[in-house]
Amino acid sequence: ELENLSDAPFSGDEENGGSEELKTEINGNWIPATSITEAKINAKAKRRLRKNSSRDSGRGDSVSDNGETQKIGVVVPTSPKGKLLDRRSRSGKGRGLPKKGGAGGKGVWGTPGQVYDVEEVDIKDPNYDDDQENCVYETVVLPLDERAFEKTLTPIIQEYFEHGDTNEVSEMLKNLNLGEMKYSVPVLAVSLALEGKASHREMTSKLISDLCGTVVSKTDVEKSFDRLLKELPELVLDSPRAPQV
């Protein structure tokens, strides 16, 4: 046994193993040192990728385990979320057009040019009223007061002095609710004619003649001239020749 001992620090088997890879025992298993080094490098690379992905998550990009860059917010078509947001038919049929021509959504009036039928009244409706079928709806025009009367009729008479069509004036006055202000139509027409030309006064005479019996009555015309005579002192201030005219 003493003769077999040598001065070398390693035995013959250990000297022969010097040319081979160094082995390390982990959990009772002998693993080459090169494999451990590669595992450490791979683990370090994965930690670096995860760190970079968490750092770049706020900038819209992320890095996968394979090192491929992916956009944050882009839904992969194969994911369940992508299938929910996909508007195409899940059965694989159809051309991908909107349902009902774009008139099937919530709060949509319908397709352009669509005409709806008259809605029938349901007798079993608790809010049903027998009298509602006999209702007649009419447009109500409020009567003009003195201030609104002058503001509305002044441009009508002034335009009449330009075109001279009494029928047009008559139609416009019929659409107004003159009420008790009918007698004021000749008063306003004569007052404006006194400030104008002689042709305007002649046109005013023709206008009053055509309106009498259609828009105003003879009683209204008499009442209007009585008022003009009473307001003559005020008319002289604007038209000095008002008494003679």
Salt bridges, closest charged atoms under 4 A:
ASP56 OD1 - ARG59 NH2 1.94
ASP61 OD1 - LYS71 NZ 3.15
ASP86 OD2 - ARG88 NH2 3.15
GLU146 OE2 - ARG227 NH2 3.97
GLU168 OE1 - HIS163 NE2 3.82
ASP210 OD2 - LYS206 NZ 3.21
GLU231 OE2 - ARG227 NE 2.77
